[in-house]
Amino acid sequence: MPYVSRDDSGRITGVFDHVEVGVSEVKPDDPDLARFLADQGLSSPESIRQLLSESDLRMVRLVDDLIDLLIEKAVIKFTDLPAAAGEKYLQRQIARRRLQGSLVVDEKDIL
């Protein structure tokens, strides 16, 4: 099921594939959702998949940054992460640092 955010007048302002603060679940055939997607040029399943894929990439970066912040603030320790999650997080951190050290990175790049 898709999730949407709405403005004060109830119009859909964003679509998500996961629960977030301030979003609500809608049926895939909701007319408001269809109207919003058409207005965004997202009326085909392929264009919707592309939007969600791009959103997933941004969410991965957000999760990395949240883990960094939680560790920095001593809310959690790296060792608190499940082994598989810690390994993936560490691999991404190493890759990001190597890339940042060898390239000029644009603010739009997702590392």
Phi, psi and omega in degrees: 000139176280159177238147183226153169254152183228152175275183183297335180270001177091000178284141180292133179242350179194155180234138183227154177261008182211164179286136173221168176295131175085013177244159177227155181279141174228158176285145180302335181263015179300128181298325177296321179294315179300318180295314180299313181297320178296318178298330181270002184074027184241050183270346180261153177302325180295317180291326178291317178300319179298315178300314181294323179297315178296321177296320178300318180297319178293324179294324178299315179296321178297317179297317176304312181295322177295318178297316177305312182296315180297322177290315180301320181276002180061029174283321175228164172250153178307322182290348176286338181290145172302150186307312182296319180293318179297320180295315179295318179298314181296318177300318179293321179296316179297313180298316180297317180294320178296316180293317181294328180284339186249351183225159167272124186254129177282151181297340179275346181292143176253112182261000000 
